[in-house]
Structures are given as structure tokens and as C-alpha cells.
Amino acid sequence: MLHDPGSYTPPLELTDIPLTAVEKDTLKKLGQELAGIAALPVHREKAELWQRLNDRNSVRPMVWINEIPWHEMNVNGELTLRTEHSWAQELELKMRRTIYQWKHMPADMIVNDYIDCPLAIHSTDFGIIEDVDIVKTDEKIEIVSRHFNIQIREPEDISRIQMPKVTHNKRMTELTFVTMTDIFKDIIPVKKAGQTHIWFTPWDYLIRWWGLTEAMMDLMERPDMVHAAVDRLTDAWMTELDQFVDQNLLSLDCSNTRIGSGGYGYVSDLPGKDFDPGHVKPHNMWGCSNAQIFAEVSPDMHWEFALEHDMRWLSRWGLSYYGCCEGLDKKIHLLKKIPNLRKFSVSPWNDMDRIVAEAGDDYVLSIKPNPAIFVDEVWSPERARADIQKVMDAAGRTCHLEFIMKDISTVRYRPQLLWEWAAIAMDLAEKN
């Protein structure tokens, strides 16, 4: 996601990137290690398997780990940074994490044979900066407990949601591209990359400004106000997307790009026939949406206050992904109204038998195993294996499955548990 609509990040301004010889050497060595990994033929093989999955012609279930508690992962200094410049540290961290995951818990991950140089894109916030009180149980953790202070109380407050402005700092892009090309020359190619994954989730942000209880009550008590708010926030996202298109800032995501809350986007239907390689459009890409907070909202209200509004967004994309943590097993009939839906999320709170009966092999089922398994004081590999096998048994051999282990708040500083889970999941997937 380019930005968090509930907060504001000032645009990065660098006039030069002065790196020491030691910093350049550190990055070069990491680039060499990545190049060696990327040259392995297994990545081409895995890319084909991901594509066949998303084409609904799957060979076997696919497995990937995401949203890792990196603050608990450092083993033998593998994630310890050696650079000091903030720009270099960001690049070094990304490379070290990729190498670490490949070494310890690759599952079906794919490593590019090039390094991304992200375009220096900046989008302003959506007008309301979240007012939040935070409580941490671990100072190192990125996942915290939040109490959001209400900012939307009356219909007139909706106007506080503003239309964003997108800018591309071409000078910054060129500076970083030249710097990276110089560092990785004759080691690994560097490619400029625009915006890919756009996390369109109006309700994730509305409840931060509105209040959970208040928003749920207003579905019944002030439905017109709710519709007006969702419409305005959707307008804001659409305005942002239009600017991405007008400024030619989008990049294809039918690659090892995360789609929605699921796995990679490899698929033969994209970018499609109507494709200009010099100007990527939304219809060449994946879209996504969800309404996690609607887990216990009735199907009729889920449609009225979420999905019906989402259709304006989802209809712009070539293919779509829907859902995250919310249970969707009683709402499959709603998902079938999304004309370009290819894949949807199946969180641990779904009835798998109902999902299989209603969805069959028409969609890719993005299975989310419960990460709470890593919190237990005593690790149970038998339970991990049984949880995955139960889903496979329910799905049979006709469904198209991906297992995405995510939302991992903690492994209680036992990184080896994730490594073991990856091995277990791959063993079952390859035997399926």
C-alpha cells in the first residue's frame, strides 16, 4: 500500500545519497547473494505453479508466509544492519529479509532476478489524521493495541474526508535509480517499479474515525449518513487511482506481487489483450477489497454498506481478490456478484465445508491458517499438520488452494517455529 489514509507521511526529499565504501560493499555483497538465489531454476518452476493456481488449473496447493514478526527473527546476526545511511538501511533491510526467508522458510516464495527501484510517489492523506492512543506489550513490535478517538460524529463531519493529491518526484526516482544501478552494476539488474498493490478497504479506516460501536449502530440508525461516508471515501480512492493512471505510475502485478491478503499475482489472464506496455492501466491489474469489520454483519447489510459500494472500485480491474479476516462462508452468494472475482480469503473462522460446497472450483481459496498456534507455550507440530490436513480433506482434489500464513503477531521469540511450519505445510502440499 502506498500510504495509510489515516495518517500523513511527508514526501522524502534527498538531494544526494552519500554512501561510504563500506556501505556500498555491504549492499553489493547482498546483491550478489540475491543474484545467486534468483538464478536457481526453482523460481521459474514456482512461478508456473502460481500461475496455474490463479488460472484455476492448479497442480497442488501453494504455500507462502507473510506479515512476519521480524523483530523476533534475528538469528546469528542475519538481520543485523551494517549500513548507517537511512536510505541504505531501508534497502539493506529488505534484502536481508528476502535472503533470510529464502534460507529458513521459503515455502513457495519467489525471488526476482532483479531489484526494484520504487518510483518516488507521494500521496497526501485523506484529510483526517487518526487520533489514537497506543499500548505496547513489546517495544520492538510493530503490532500494537489501539484506542481510536472519534472524529466523525455528525453528517457534516464527512466533509473532512478530502480528495488526495498524487505527485511523482522524478528527480528522486532518478537519483535512487542511478545510485542503485551504480551499486549493483554487473551484479543484478535494477528496474523502476510503480504502484502495484493498492489496499482498498474503506471500512478499515472509517471505523478508526467513527468508532466501532458507533458505526455499527449507525448502520441501523443513520444509514444515509453511512452511505454518504463510504461513497466519499470511495471517491477519494478513485481520485487517487485516476492520478496514478494519468501520471503513468502503475506497474503490473501479475508477478511475485502480493494480491489482497493472499499470495502472488501470477496469472495468464493479465495483463490482457488491451495492454500498452508503456502505460499500465487498472484493467491490466488485480484489484482487491474487504470489510473485515463486517464479520458479524448480516449478508444483506454487508452488501448494502460495503460490497455494493466496492463494485465501483472492483469493476475497474482486470481481476479481483476479496476478503481478509472476516468470515465469508455465509456470503458466497454476494461474492458471486463480483464479475471479475478470481480469489477470496478463507480465514480460520469460516466453515470450510460450506465454502467448498458453494464455491467449488470456480475460485481460488486463499486459506489463512490460524497464527495463534505459535503463541502456545508448547509448540505442537502435530496440531499444525492436522490443521492443514483438515482443510485439504474438506477441499478434496478439485478446489484450488493457497495457504497464506499471515498476521503473525509473535512466535514468542522462537523463529524456528515458523521454519518448521513452512516445512510441514510444504510436505503436505507436495503430497496432496
Secondary structure in CASP SS format (residue, H / E / C, confidence):
PFRMAT SS
TARGET T0000
AUTHOR 0000-0000-0000
METHOD secondary structure of the structure
MODEL  1
M C 1.00
L C 1.00
H C 1.00
D C 1.00
P C 1.00
G C 1.00
S C 1.00
Y C 1.00
T C 1.00
P C 1.00
P C 1.00
L C 1.00
E C 1.00
L C 1.00
T C 1.00
D C 1.00
I C 1.00
P C 1.00
L C 1.00
T C 1.00
A H 1.00
V H 1.00
E H 1.00
K H 1.00
D H 1.00
T H 1.00
L H 1.00
K H 1.00
K H 1.00
L H 1.00
G H 1.00
Q H 1.00
E H 1.00
L H 1.00
A H 1.00
G H 1.00
I H 1.00
A H 1.00
A C 1.00
L C 1.00
P C 1.00
V H 1.00
H H 1.00
R H 1.00
E H 1.00
K H 1.00
A H 1.00
E H 1.00
L H 1.00
W H 1.00
Q H 1.00
R H 1.00
L H 1.00
N H 1.00
D C 1.00
R C 1.00
N C 1.00
S C 1.00
V C 1.00
R C 1.00
P C 1.00
M E 1.00
V E 1.00
W E 1.00
I E 1.00
N C 1.00
E C 1.00
I C 1.00
P C 1.00
W H 1.00
H H 1.00
E H 1.00
M C 1.00
N C 1.00
V C 1.00
N C 1.00
G C 1.00
E C 1.00
L C 1.00
T C 1.00
L C 1.00
R C 1.00
T C 1.00
E C 1.00
H C 1.00
S H 1.00
W H 1.00
A H 1.00
Q H 1.00
E H 1.00
L H 1.00
E H 1.00
L H 1.00
K H 1.00
M H 1.00
R H 1.00
R H 1.00
T H 1.00
I H 1.00
Y H 1.00
Q H 1.00
W H 1.00
K H 1.00
H H 1.00
M C 1.00
P C 1.00
A C 1.00
D C 1.00
M C 1.00
I C 1.00
V C 1.00
N C 1.00
D C 1.00
Y C 1.00
I E 1.00
D E 1.00
C E 1.00
P E 1.00
L C 1.00
A C 1.00
I E 1.00
H E 1.00
S E 1.00
T C 1.00
D C 1.00
F C 1.00
G C 1.00
I C 1.00
I C 1.00
E C 1.00
D C 1.00
V E 1.00
D E 1.00
I E 1.00
V E 1.00
K C 1.00
T C 1.00
D C 1.00
E C 1.00
K C 1.00
I C 1.00
E C 1.00
I C 1.00
V C 1.00
S E 1.00
R E 1.00
H E 1.00
F E 1.00
N C 1.00
I C 1.00
Q C 1.00
I C 1.00
R C 1.00
E C 1.00
P H 1.00
E H 1.00
D H 1.00
I H 1.00
S H 1.00
R H 1.00
I C 1.00
Q C 1.00
M C 1.00
P C 1.00
K C 1.00
V E 1.00
T E 1.00
H E 1.00
N C 1.00
K H 1.00
R H 1.00
M H 1.00
T H 1.00
E H 1.00
L H 1.00
T H 1.00
F H 1.00
V H 1.00
T H 1.00
M H 1.00
T H 1.00
D H 1.00
I H 1.00
F H 1.00
K C 1.00
D C 1.00
I C 1.00
I C 1.00
P C 1.00
V E 1.00
K E 1.00
K E 1.00
A E 1.00
G C 1.00
Q E 1.00
T C 1.00
H C 1.00
I C 1.00
W C 1.00
F C 1.00
T C 1.00
P H 1.00
W H 1.00
D H 1.00
Y H 1.00
L H 1.00
I H 1.00
R H 1.00
W H 1.00
W H 1.00
G C 1.00
L H 1.00
T H 1.00
E H 1.00
A H 1.00
M H 1.00
M H 1.00
D H 1.00
L H 1.00
M H 1.00
E H 1.00
R C 1.00
P H 1.00
D H 1.00
M H 1.00
V H 1.00
H H 1.00
A H 1.00
A H 1.00
V H 1.00
D H 1.00
R H 1.00
L H 1.00
T H 1.00
D H 1.00
A H 1.00
W H 1.00
M H 1.00
T H 1.00
E H 1.00
L H 1.00
D H 1.00
Q H 1.00
F H 1.00
V H 1.00
D H 1.00
Q C 1.00
N C 1.00
L C 1.00
L E 1.00
S C 1.00
L C 1.00
D C 1.00
C C 1.00
S C 1.00
N C 1.00
T C 1.00
R E 1.00
I C 1.00
G C 1.00
S C 1.00
G C 1.00
G C 1.00
Y E 1.00
G C 1.00
Y C 1.00
V C 1.00
S C 1.00
D C 1.00
L C 1.00
P C 1.00
G C 1.00
K C 1.00
D C 1.00
F C 1.00
D E 1.00
P C 1.00
G C 1.00
H E 1.00
V C 1.00
K C 1.00
P H 1.00
H H 1.00
N H 1.00
M C 1.00
W E 1.00
G E 1.00
C E 1.00
S E 1.00
N C 1.00
A C 1.00
Q H 1.00
I H 1.00
F H 1.00
A C 1.00
E C 1.00
V C 1.00
S C 1.00
P H 1.00
D H 1.00
M H 1.00
H H 1.00
W H 1.00
E H 1.00
F H 1.00
A H 1.00
L H 1.00
E H 1.00
H H 1.00
D H 1.00
M H 1.00
R H 1.00
W H 1.00
L H 1.00
S C 1.00
R C 1.00
W C 1.00
G C 1.00
L E 1.00
S E 1.00
Y E 1.00
Y E 1.00
G C 1.00
C C 1.00
C C 1.00
E C 1.00
G C 1.00
L C 1.00
D C 1.00
K C 1.00
K C 1.00
I H 1.00
H H 1.00
L H 1.00
L H 1.00
K C 1.00
K C 1.00
I C 1.00
P C 1.00
N C 1.00
L E 1.00
R E 1.00
K E 1.00
F E 1.00
S E 1.00
V E 1.00
S C 1.00
P C 1.00
W C 1.00
N C 1.00
D C 1.00
M H 1.00
D H 1.00
R H 1.00
I H 1.00
V H 1.00
A H 1.00
E H 1.00
A H 1.00
G C 1.00
D C 1.00
D C 1.00
Y C 1.00
V E 1.00
L E 1.00
S E 1.00
I E 1.00
K C 1.00
P C 1.00
N C 1.00
P H 1.00
A H 1.00
I H 1.00
F H 1.00
V C 1.00
D C 1.00
E C 1.00
V C 1.00
W C 1.00
S C 1.00
P H 1.00
E H 1.00
R H 1.00
A H 1.00
R H 1.00
A H 1.00
D H 1.00
I H 1.00
Q H 1.00
K H 1.00
V H 1.00
M H 1.00
D H 1.00
A H 1.00
A H 1.00
G C 1.00
R C 1.00
T C 1.00
C C 1.00
H E 1.00
L E 1.00
E E 1.00
F E 1.00
I E 1.00
M E 1.00
K C 1.00
D C 1.00
I C 1.00
S C 1.00
T C 1.00
V C 1.00
R C 1.00
Y C 1.00
R C 1.00
P C 1.00
Q H 1.00
L H 1.00
L H 1.00
W H 1.00
E H 1.00
W H 1.00
A H 1.00
A H 1.00
I H 1.00
A H 1.00
M H 1.00
D H 1.00
L H 1.00
A H 1.00
E H 1.00
K H 1.00
N C 1.00
END
